Amino acid sequence: MLSSRRQFGLNFERHVPESVQLPNRRLRRGDKVLFRDSGSAGATWLVTGIEGQGAKRSARLVQRGVSEAPETTVAPVGDLVVVAEFRDPIYPGLRSTGVVERGGDKPYHTVINGENFHVLQALSFVCRGQVDCIYIDPPYNSGARDWKYNNDYVDAEDAYRHSKWLAFMERRLLLAKDLLNPRSSVLVVTIDEREVHRLGLLIEQVFPNATSQMVTIVINHRGVARNREFTRVEEYAFFVFLGDAGPSLHGDDLLSAEGRDSAGDPVRWERLIKGSNEARRQDRPQLFYPVFVDPATKAIADVGAPLPLDADRTMVTAPSGLVAVWPLARDGSEKRWQMAPRTLRDLHAKGYAKVGSYDAKNDRYSILYLNRGQRERIERGEICVLGRDEAGAVRLETVAAPARAGMTVWNRSAHNAGYHGSSVVSTLLPGRRFPFPKSLYAVEDALRFAVGTKPNALVLDFFAGSGTTAHAVMRLNRQDGGARRSIMVTNNEVSAIEQKGLLAKGLRPGDAEWEALGICEHVTKPRIRAAITGETPDGAPVKGDYKFVDELPMAEGFEENAEFFDLTYEDPERVRHGLTFDAIASLLWFRAGCEGSRIDVADGPFAVADRYAVLFDLDAAAGYVSAVRARPGLRLACIVTDDETQFQVVAGQLPHGVEPLRLYAAYLDDFRIQAGA
């Protein structure tokens, strides 16, 4: 009870039930529905029966939420829309809506059009604990109609705006957590200043054992001016590292001056004089000693012994032709050196200490040395010793950029969202627009840190928007020959402005003209298709070039494969009796890795694809087991049976490394349990 109250940490109203309207879902007895024109504020009805055929079908309804004498009515099916509450069990399927193939036998990128909460539930059946990276750019809750809760836009006047957003995010992050590989994976969430602090607390709450860091990314160097406020130039990205994951190393820290990356950081000579705490002579008397310099050659000639604290330095006489350099502050007060005389002598012998500039005003020289970090760079080969100068100090040159984990502030022109986000979308899809897409190269850099060393990584984005994440994964694959695959999840909503115009025409969600202007159909799918083929939706070569890291004509495209799907909602009884195998066929292909051939129909006693197999008739078990054993690289063996004992008998004969899966019990149980039914 105390735990559920959450008196400490992040507290917010967990608005329930969150729901979504499913305009393309076929009406069934037992469904919850709204009248299409009533909006989400209208009464919810329960379908108790369906009568008639075709366009004349009507539904008998009883009003929900009324304890005494609930109202009943009959309405045309076309006037109703199914409502799914997120605590209800759903039984998802996938319907393929297109494919583009240029990648040979490489795994397929996939785009799923559907409510992302339900798609995340579906993915838990096919890739739980297998995702290497989740990158998401969720709604920023700006109050400017950038997202919906229960099919209503959440605006700036909503008193529960922040708690609705947190409830919305928490449900999805909890599902996402189950998909991430607990041994090594990364979650990246981008956000702006409106919810950054609440998001940070939410991440700590959902991922208490992970390591989380926030990165600041400059996305608009000109900035966005705001009345009586600082001009905003940045957004933020939380990197959440699970298990032993950490940022991959590469040659650009994304903060150092641009154009210097190929040569690495310059060599830095440190001043020998102590410049911070405990820097006075009396703090460390043994580190107060003279360094004798030859002013003719600007070379260190000798290193003297420490001077007792009670001795006057002016009484020390320098050898003939030399001057004594003491650790003195600009005001003449006595300080100390950073190392003992013996250590300085050793560094000088190696050429790692030298005389610096001459201060004519105070008539003294500075003494410089290479600190441990610079000496280690020499040992690693990042700094090359070219020889010695006339004074005996080493002459150095940086020869390679060191591998590094990057800084927590990124300042790169490549990350400008206008130049490399909106412009990329308009180049690939002339005449089409998408609000505030991320810079392709900013997402690419984020993914490089997350999965740069994992060439076969699985990357998920369940706020896919225009599809930038998939595009960035393809660029990474081209750069290092990887076979990473992405799963993009987006809905098919239209913008608020377009919605107003469509409603004025008498159109509603589910109508063909409405759906054609939705995010998935109008932007996401055609963008990914254009990126792979190098052709615009009109068939013309894409103009322009990719920049940075991997520069090439955009018309060249990528050697990748992609398939597009719509999420469907299946009847569990039809699934149980094997009447909708075609609806869940793609889920099995997903579970086997989205590679090779697919079994789309239940035809024959069994079927064997490149990465999985399905036994439909137990009488053919012997032939099925033999076929599975003869197929190298098989990952999944499905067995259709209601009998657990028979399932175990067949599963026990499968080769090591092949996962057995009982159909349709595993599918039905998985989604029943998720809903808490």
N, C-alpha and C positions, 0 to 999 in steps of 0.2 A: 504494500500500500504506500509506504514511504517513497519507494523507488518511483512509483507511477506519478507521484505528485511533483517530482523534480523541483524541490525547493531551491536547489543550487544549479548553476549552469544556465542554459538557455530556456526560458519559459515563454510559451506562446499557446494560443488557442488552436487545438488540433481540429479544424473544421471537418466534420463528417456529416453525411457521406459525400465524398467527392464523386462526381458523376460525369458521364460524357454521353452525348447524343450520337447515335449510330444511324445516319440517314440511309445508308445502303444495306442495312441488315434486314433480311426478310422476316416479317412478323410471324411469331409463333405463340401458341397458347402458353400462358404463364409469364409472358414478357411484361415489363414495366414500360409505359409509353407516355408521351406528351402529345398534345395537339401541336402540329408543326408551327402554327402561327401564334401560339400562346407564349413562346419564349420559356426560359427556364423557370420563371416565376409562376408559371401555370401549374395547375393541379396534376399530380401523377396518377395514372390509372393502371389497373391490372387487367390484362387480356384474359377473359374467362372462356372465350371461344371464338372461332372464325367461321364465317358462313359465306357461301357463294363461290364464284369462280372468276379468274382473270381480273379485269378492271372493275368488276362488280363485287369484289370481295369486301366484306365488312366485318368488323370486330365487335364482340360484346365486351363491354368494359364495366369495371366497378372501381369507384374512387378509392385510392389508398389513403391511409392516415386518418380515416374517420372511424371511430370505434362503434358508433351507434347509427344504424340505418344509413349506410353509405349510399351515395347516389350511383345509379347505374345508367348506362346509355349505350347506344350502338352508333358506330361511326365508320365511314369509309376507310379502308386500310391506307389509302393514299394520303389521308389527312393526319396520319399518326407517324411518330418517329420513336424508335426504340431507345430507351435510356438504360445504360449500364452503370450501376453503382460499384465503386471499387472494392467493396467487401463481398460482392457477388462472385460466385465461381464463373469463369468463362472458359470455353474450350476452343482455343484458337486454331486456325488453319492458315495456310498461305496459298494464294492464287497468283501464279506467274503472269505478269503483264508485259513482258518484253525482255530481250536479252541483247547484249552486244559482246562480240567475241573477237578479240585480237591477240589474246595471250596464250594461245596453245593450251598446254596442260596445266597452266597456273591456276590456283584457286580463284573462285569468283568473289568479287566485291558484290555486296547485296544492298539494295535500297528497299525498305519496307514502309509502305504507306499505311499508317494506323495510329491510334492513340498510343503514345509511348509507354504509358503505364501498363497497358495490356500487352504490348510488344515485349516489354521487359519480362513480363510473366512468361510469355511464350519462349523467350530466349533462355529462361532458367531451365527449360526442359532440354535444350539442345547444347548449351555451352556453359553450364554452371561451373564456376571455378576455373574457367579456361581463358578468360579475356586478359590480355597482357596490358592493354591501355584503354581507358575510357576518357575521351576528350569531349567536353560539352560546353556549349555557350548558351546557357538557359536565359529565359526572359529576365531583363534587368529590373522589372517592376518600377518603371519610370513614371507610371501614372498616365502615360500617353497611349493607352489602348494597345500595349505591346503584348498582352497575354490575357487569357480567359480563365475563369474559375467557374465550373458548372455552366459553361457556355455563355457566361456573361463577362464582358470586359471589366477588368478591375482598374478603376481610375483613381486619380489622386485624392478624391473626396471620400474614398472608402475607408472607414475608421479601422477596419480589420485588414487593410491592404498588406501589411507586413506579416501578420500571422497566417493569412491565407497563402502567401508566397512560401513561407517556411513549411507549412503543412504540405503544400504541393511538392516542394523540393525533398522534404524528408522521406515521403513515401517512395519517391523514385530512387533516392540515394540508398535506401535500405535494400531495394531490389538490386541495384547496381552492385552493391557490396557483395552479394552472393555470386555475381557473375565474375568478379575479379579473381585472379589467381592469388590465393592467400600467401603463396611462397614467394612470389615476386611479380608485382604489377604496379601500375601507376594510374591514378585518377587526376585529371586536369580539369579544373572548373574556372572559366573566365567570368568576370563580373565587373561592375563599376562601383562608384562610391556609395550608391544608394543602399546596397545590401551587403557590402563587403564585410562589415563587422559581424552582422548576424550570420552570414554564410560561414565565416571562420569558426564561430562558436558551434554552428550546426555540424560542421565537418569534424570538429573535436568530439562531439557527442556521438556521431554515427561511426567514426573510425578512431576509437580511443587508443588503440595500440599502434597506429600508423604514425609516420613522421610527416609533418605537414609544413610546407613553406609557401610564403606568398611572394610572387614576382610582380614587379611593377613594369608595365610595357608602355612605352611611348607610342601612341597610335596616330597622333596628329600633331606634328611639330608646330603648326600655326596655333593650335589650340582652339577650344570652343569658349568664346567669351560669354560670361554670365553677369547679370546685373549685380553690381556691388559684391562680386566674388572674384577669387582668383580664376584665371583662365585655365581650363582643364585640358591637359594634353595626354592623359594616361588612362589605362584600364589595368585590371589586376588579374592574375592567374594563380589559383591555388594548385600546388603540386602535392599530391598525397601519395606517399611511398609506402606500399605494403610489403611485408616480409623483408627480404634482403635487397629490395629494389633501391636504386638511387639514380641520380641523373647520369646519363651516359656522357663520356668525355669526348670533346672534339676541339678543334682549333680556334674557335671564336667564342669569347666570353660574352658577346653581344652588348658590351658596354664600352670597351676600349675604342680609341679613335678608329673610324672606318678606314680601310685601305692599308692598315698596318698588320692585318691578321696573318698574312702569309709569312712574314718575317718574325712574328712573335713579339713579345715585349722587349723594349730596348734594355741594354745592360744598365743597371743602376749602381753607381758607386755611392756608398753611405759616408756621411761625415763621422769621423772617429770620436769627436767630442760628444759627451753625453748631453742629451738635450731635454730630458724629462725629469721624473721624480728621482730623488736621491742623487742629484747630479753635482752637488757641491764637493769641494776638495775634502772637507771634514767627514763627509758621508762614507767615502772609501779612500782613505789616504794612500793606500798602496797603488792606486790607479792615477796618481798625480806624479808625472815624470816628464822630462823633456824629450822631444824628438828633434834630432839635429838634422838640419836641412842645408844642402849646398845650394845657395841662391843662384850660382852660375848655371848649374845643370837642372835645377828644379827637381832634385832627387833626394830621397831619404838617405842620409849618410850613416846614421847610427841611431840607436834608441838607448836613452839613459836609464838610470836606476830610479826607483821611487824616492821621492824626497820626504823626509820625516815631516810630520805635521807642524812641528815647531820651527822648521827651517825656512829661511827666506829664499824664494826662488831667484831673487836678483843677485844672490851671492854665488850662483852657479855660473861658471865660465864655460862658454862653448869652445870646442876645439878650433884651431886656427882655420879661418875661411868658412866656418859654418855658423849658422844661427840656431838658437834654441827656440823651438815652438812649444808653447805651453797651452793647456786647455783653459782658455780664458773666454769669458763672456764678453759681449760687445761693450758692456759698461766697465770692463776691466776686472770684474770679480773672478775669483778662482773657481774653476769647475773641475771635472775629471774626465779621463778618457773612458772608453767603453770596454777596454780589454787590458790585460796585464802586459808588461814589456815583453815577456817571452813570447806570448801569442802574436804580438805585433811583429816581432823579429821573424817568426816563422812565416807569416803572411808576406812580409816584405821580401823574404828570400824566394818565395814562389811568384813574386810579381803581383801579389794580390793587395798591396798597399802602395799608395803613391801620394805625392804632394798635389794639393788642389790649387785653387786660385789664390792670388795674393791680394790682401786687403790693404791698399795703400793708405787709407785713412787711419787705420789702427796699426799699420806696419807689422802685419803678421800673415802667416800662411795658414791654410786649412790642410788637414790631413784626411785622406779618403781611403776606404777599404771596401772589399767585396764581402758582403755578409754571407751567412751560411746558405740562404736561398739561392743567391747568385752562383756560389761555388757548386751547389748541387746541380744547377742548370748546366754548368760546364761538364760535370761528370756524366749527366744524361745525354750530352751531345747537343743540347739546345743552343748552347753558346760555343762557338769555335775559337780556340786560341790561335791567333795568326802569327804570334811572335812577341817580341818585347820592344818597347820604345827606348829612346836614348837614356831615359832615367831608370830603366829596368822594370817598368810596369808592363803587364801583359796588354797586348792589343787584341781586342775581342770583337766578334761579330755574331749576331744572332742568325742561326741558320734554319730554324724550323719553329713554327708555332707550337707551343706546348699543348698537350691535351688537357682540357680543363672542364670543370663542371658548369661553367657559366656563372654570371653574377645575378643578384636578386633585382637588379634594374637592367632592363633591356632598352637600348636606345639605338635603333637602326632605321634608316630610311626605308628599308624593305618592309617594315611593319606598318607603314602608313595605310590605314584602312581604306581611305579614299582612292589612292593611286593603285593599290594592289589588292583591293577587295572589290569595291564597286566596279572599277574599270575592268577587272578580269571577267566578272559576270557579264558586263555589257559587251565585251569583246567576243565571248563565247556564244552569247545569246543576244544578238543585236535587237534592240527595241524592247527588251524585257528588263525589268528592274527587280531588285530585292533589297529591302531596307537594311542597311548597316551590315553587310557581310564582312567577315574577318579578312585581313590580309592573308592571302594564300601562303606567303612566306613566313608570317608570324606563326601560323598553325604548323607549318613544316618544321620550323625551329623547335617548337614545343614538342612535337612528336619525335624529333631527332634526339632530344634529351631523354624522352620517355622510352623509345624502342629502337634507338639508333644501333644498338648491338644485338637486336633480335630480328634477324632478316625474315623470320616466319611468323612474326607477331600477328595477333588478332586484335584489331582496333575497333572500338564501338563508339558511336556518337548518336545519342538518342534525342538530341535537339539539332538535327542535321541541317535544318535551314536550306541553304543553297547547295550544300554538298561539299563545302571547302575541305572538310576533313578527309574525305575519300580522295579528293584531288591531291592533297598533300601527301597522302600515303603512296599514291602512284608516283609522285616525284621522288620520294625516298627510294622506292623500288628501282626506279631507273638509275639513280645515282650509285647504288651499291649492288645491283643485281638481285635484290631481295624478292621474296614472294609473300610479303605481308598482305593481308586481306582486311577489308573494312566492312562493317555492318552499319549502314546509315538508317536512322529511324526518323521519320517526319510525318506530320499529318498533311491533309490537303485543304487546310483552311485558306480562305481568301482574305485579303486585307480589309480593314474596316471601311475604307473608301469604296473599294470594289463591291463589298457586301451591300452597302447602301444602294449603289446603282443597280445591282442584280435584284434586290428586293423590290425596287421601283418597277422593274420589268415583270414582276410577278413570279420570279424564279426563287427556288429554295434549294438548300443543300441536298445533294443527290441528283439534281437535274444535270444533264450533260454539259450545258453551257456554264453552269456554276462550277462543276468539278474541273472543267478544262482550265479554269483560272486559278485553281488551288496551288499551294506552294509545291507540292510534290510533282504534279503533272506539268505545271507551267515553268518551273525553275529547276528543281532538284534533279529529276530524271534527265531532262534535256541537257543540263550542264554536264553531268557525268558522261553522258553519251558523247557530247561534243569534245570533252577533254580526251576521251579515249580515241575517237575517230579522227579528231582534228578538223571536223566539219561542223558548221552551224546547223541549226534545225532546218534551214532552207537548202542544205547540201553544199554550201559554198565553203572553201577553205577558210579556217579561222585566221584572221589577220593578226600580226604582231608576234612578239617573241616573249618567251619566259626569260626572267632575269635572275641574277644572283646564282651562286653555287652551280646551277646547271642551266646554261643559256642555250636555247634552241628555239626554232620556229614552233609556235603553238599548233600550226597545221600538221606537224609531224605526229601529234597524238602520242598515245602510250600503248605498249604491248600488254594489255590487261583485258580481263573479262569482267563483265558485270551483268547481274540479272535483277529485275525489278519485280516486286511483289506487293499485293494488297493483303492486309490482315483480314481474315474472315472469322466468323463466329459460328461454331458448329453445334449441332444437337448431340449431347452426350450419348443418347440412346442409339442414334444412328452410327456414331463412332463405335460404340460397344459391339454392334452387330456387323461391323466391317463394311458399312454402306457408304462411308465417306473417306475411303483410303486416299483418294486423289487429293483431298483437302489437307491431309497431314503428311503426304508423301514428301513435300519439300522440307518439312521439319526434320524428317529422318535424314535427308541429304545434308541439311545444316549440321545435324549432330555428328555426321561422319566427316565434316570438314569442308563442305561446299566445293568438293573437287570431283572431277570425272563425271561419269554417266549417272542418271537418276532413274529410279523405278517409280513411274507415275501412275501405273494402274496395277490392280491385283489380278494379274493374268497368269494362270497356270499354278502348279503346286508350290513353286518357289521361284525367286528371281535373284540374280546376283549382279550387282553393279561393280564399279571400280573400287569403291571404298566401303560398301555395305551390302548386306543381303537381307531378304525377307522370306521367311517360311510361312506360307499361307495354309498349307495342309500338312498336319502332323504325320499323315501316312507316308509322306515323302521325306521324312526326317533323315533317313540314311543317305539319300542322294544329296540332300541339302548340306549335310555335314561334310561330305566328300567334296562338294563344289566349293565350300568355304575354305577347306584345307588346301585346295588347289589354287586359290587366288591369293598371291602374295600382296601385301599392302592393305588387306581388308582390316577395317577398324571396328565395325559394328555388325552384329548379327541379330536381327529381329525375329522373334518367334511369336506367331499369333496363336494364343491358346488361353482358355479360361482356367486351365488346370495348372496349379503351381508345381505339382509333382512332375507332370510331363515337361513343363518348361525346364525344370532343373535337370532332368535326364538328358535333354538335348543340349542344354548349356554346358553340361559336364563333358561333352564330346568335342567342344569347340577348341581350336588351337589357342595356345597362350598368347595374350595380348589382344584378343578380339573381345570386345565388350558385348555381352548378351543383353538383350532388351526384350521384355515381355510386352506384347501388344494384345489388347489395347489397355491393359490394366495400368501399366506404368504411366501412360499418357493421362488417363482419367484420374488416377490417384494424385498425380503431380499437381494438377490444377485444382482439384478438390481441396487438397491440403493447403495450397497457397491462399485460397480464399477463406480458410478457416472453417470450411463446411464440415 
